[in-house]
Amino acid sequence: MIYVKKPDEINKMRAAGKLTGDVLKFIEERIKPGITTAEINALIHGYITSHDAVPSFLGYHGYPASACVSVNDVVVHGIPGGYALCEGDIVSVDVGVIKNGWQGDAARTFAVGKISPQAQKLIDVTRECFFEGIKHARNGRRLGDLSSAIQRHAENHGYGVVREMVGHGIGRNMHEDPSVPNFGTPGTGVMLKSGYTLAVEPMINAGTFKIKFDPDGWTTRSGDGSLSAHYENTILVRDGDPEILTL
């Protein structure tokens, strides 16, 4: 069942979304060569809890950290640890926040120092995929219109669109209906309605669309070891352009 959010609920989601976006701005300024992924997680945890909110991810289905920190070929769900970021790495940071019972979810891929032109292009195109997709996040459009726009933009650049991981509805719960794939067919899927809130999150690999899992059961890598980027925001569907709650 997909929930249409009421005006007062949307206002609460705006507050959760704003904090989620603020967390990513905060951590972006601190991502430099030498910082460990565990230090990134600790900073994020401290920022969220100091703003009277709860990290959504901590303990979620047993996940052991407050942020997912995914380096280079890691697509999503990288568990923070002792790895120190190196010049030339790219790192995706995915953050969820619960504020007054409502959720925000967003992710960015950041450059660590000076990176290759190829890595920068992947980051840029992944971000562009999000904005191409949400052009179709309007009342009365089909979800497949959004999904296919993401796929088309990525594949036009020769990239692989991850299929086994998708975006999702969001509200009181981190994951709600509907699933929001990053691939699809125009004119198909759920009809979008004003008041739907979605986490739209292109996960794009420089090589194959296939993925593989580390033994920890969380860390998800590109199937061929190629770089992967992630860009996500929580959005509100309206009659016109959607409202991005986490920017």
C-alpha positions in Angstrom: 0.0 0.0 0.0 1.3 3.4 -0.9 0.6 6.2 1.5 -0.4 9.7 0.5 1.2 12.1 3.0 -1.0 14.7 4.6 0.2 18.4 4.9 1.3 18.1 8.5 3.1 14.8 7.8 4.9 16.4 4.8 6.1 19.2 7.1 7.6 16.6 9.4 9.3 14.9 6.4 10.7 18.3 5.4 12.4 18.6 8.8 13.8 15.1 8.6 14.9 15.7 5.0 16.6 19.0 5.8 18.6 17.4 8.6 19.6 14.5 6.3 20.9 16.9 3.7 22.7 18.9 6.3 24.5 15.8 7.5 25.9 15.2 4.0 27.0 18.8 3.6 28.7 18.5 7.0 30.6 15.3 6.1 31.5 16.5 2.6 33.7 19.2 4.2 35.6 16.5 6.2 36.3 13.9 3.6 40.0 14.1 2.9 42.8 11.6 2.4 43.6 9.9 5.7 40.2 9.9 7.3 39.0 6.4 8.0 35.5 5.2 7.2 34.9 4.6 10.9 35.7 8.2 11.6 33.2 9.3 9.0 30.6 7.2 10.6 31.4 8.5 14.1 31.1 12.1 12.9 27.8 11.4 11.2 26.4 9.6 14.3 27.4 12.6 16.5 25.9 15.1 14.1 22.5 13.3 13.9 22.2 12.7 17.6 23.2 16.2 18.5 20.3 17.4 16.5 17.7 15.5 18.5 17.4 12.8 15.9 18.1 9.1 15.5 20.3 7.4 12.8 17.9 5.2 10.8 20.5 2.7 9.7 22.0 1.8 13.1 20.6 -1.6 14.0 18.3 -1.8 11.0 18.1 -5.5 10.2 21.3 -5.8 12.2 23.3 -3.2 10.3 26.2 -2.2 12.7 26.7 1.5 11.9 24.9 4.9 11.5 26.0 5.4 7.9 26.9 3.3 4.9 30.4 4.3 3.6 31.2 2.7 0.3 34.6 3.1 -1.3 35.5 2.7 -5.1 33.9 -0.5 -6.3 31.5 -0.8 -3.4 28.0 0.0 -4.7 26.2 0.3 -1.3 26.1 -0.8 2.3 29.8 -0.5 2.9 30.4 -1.1 6.7 32.6 1.6 8.2 36.0 0.4 9.6 39.7 1.0 9.6 40.2 1.8 6.0 41.8 5.2 5.5 40.7 7.1 2.4 43.4 7.6 -0.2 43.9 10.4 -2.8 42.0 9.4 -5.9 39.4 7.3 -4.1 35.7 7.9 -4.5 33.4 7.3 -1.5 29.6 7.1 -1.4 28.0 8.1 1.9 24.4 7.0 2.5 22.6 8.5 5.5 19.2 8.0 7.1 17.6 10.1 9.8 14.6 9.7 12.0 13.3 13.1 13.3 10.0 13.2 15.2 9.1 9.8 13.9 9.6 10.6 10.2 12.4 9.5 7.9 14.9 11.2 5.5 17.3 9.2 3.3 20.0 10.6 0.9 23.4 9.6 -0.5 26.2 11.3 -2.3 29.4 10.1 -3.9 32.4 12.3 -3.0 35.9 12.7 -4.5 38.8 12.1 -2.2 41.4 14.7 -3.2 42.2 14.7 -6.9 40.4 12.0 -8.8 40.6 10.7 -12.4 38.5 12.3 -15.1 36.8 9.0 -15.5 35.8 8.8 -11.9 34.5 12.4 -11.9 32.4 11.7 -15.0 30.9 8.7 -13.3 30.0 10.8 -10.3 28.6 13.5 -12.5 26.5 11.2 -14.7 25.1 9.4 -11.7 23.9 12.7 -10.3 22.5 13.7 -13.7 20.6 10.4 -13.7 18.7 11.4 -10.6 17.6 14.7 -12.1 16.7 13.1 -15.4 14.5 10.7 -13.5 12.7 13.1 -11.3 11.5 15.2 -14.3 8.9 12.5 -14.5 8.0 12.4 -10.7 4.7 14.2 -11.2 1.1 13.5 -10.3 -0.3 11.3 -13.0 2.9 10.0 -14.5 4.0 6.4 -14.4 6.9 5.2 -12.3 8.3 3.5 -15.3 8.8 6.9 -16.9 11.1 7.9 -14.1 12.9 4.6 -14.0 13.5 4.4 -17.8 14.9 8.0 -17.9 17.5 7.1 -15.3 18.4 3.9 -17.3 18.6 5.7 -20.6 20.9 8.5 -19.3 23.3 6.0 -17.7 23.4 3.6 -20.6 23.9 6.4 -23.1 27.2 7.0 -21.3 28.1 3.3 -21.4 27.5 2.6 -17.7 25.7 -0.3 -16.0 22.5 0.3 -14.0 22.3 -1.8 -10.9 19.1 -3.8 -11.0 19.2 -5.8 -7.7 19.1 -2.7 -5.6 16.3 -0.1 -6.0 14.9 3.0 -4.4 11.7 3.0 -2.3 8.8 4.8 -0.8 9.6 6.4 2.5 7.7 8.0 5.4 7.3 6.8 9.0 9.3 3.7 7.8 12.6 3.7 5.9 11.3 1.3 3.3 7.7 1.6 2.1 5.9 0.9 -1.1 6.5 1.4 -4.0 9.9 0.0 -5.0 11.6 2.6 -7.3 13.9 0.8 -9.9 16.5 2.6 -11.8 15.6 0.8 -15.0 12.2 0.2 -16.7 9.8 0.8 -19.5 8.0 4.1 -20.1 4.3 4.1 -19.5 4.4 1.2 -17.1 4.3 0.8 -13.3 2.5 2.6 -10.5 0.8 5.8 -11.3 2.3 8.6 -9.2 0.1 10.8 -7.0 0.6 14.1 -5.2 1.7 13.3 -1.7 3.8 10.3 -2.4 7.3 10.5 -0.9 10.0 8.5 -2.6 13.7 7.8 -2.1 15.1 7.9 -5.7 18.7 6.6 -5.8 20.5 5.8 -9.0 23.4 3.3 -8.3 25.5 3.3 -11.4 28.6 1.2 -12.2 31.3 2.2 -14.7 31.2 -1.4 -16.0 28.7 -4.2 -15.6 25.3 -3.8 -14.0 25.9 -7.0 -12.1 26.9 -7.0 -8.4 28.4 -9.4 -5.9 28.3 -9.5 -2.1 31.1 -9.7 0.5 30.9 -12.5 3.1 29.7 -9.9 5.7 26.3 -10.0 3.9 26.1 -6.2 3.6 29.0 -4.9 1.4 27.8 -4.9 -2.2 30.4 -4.5 -5.0 30.3 -4.1 -8.8 30.6 -7.5 -10.4 33.7 -6.6 -12.3 35.5 -4.4 -9.8 34.7 -1.2 -11.7 34.0 2.0 -9.9 30.4 2.6 -8.6 28.6 5.9 -7.7 25.4 6.6 -5.8 23.2 9.7 -5.7 19.9 9.8 -3.7 17.4 12.2 -2.4 14.0 11.9 -0.7 11.4 13.7 -2.9 7.7 14.7 -2.7 5.5 14.1 -5.7 3.4 17.1 -6.6 1.3 18.3 -9.6 4.4 20.1 -11.1 8.1 19.5 -10.4 8.7 17.4 -7.3 10.0 18.9 -4.1 13.5 17.6 -3.1 13.3 17.2 0.7 17.0 16.4 1.3 18.7 19.3 -0.6 
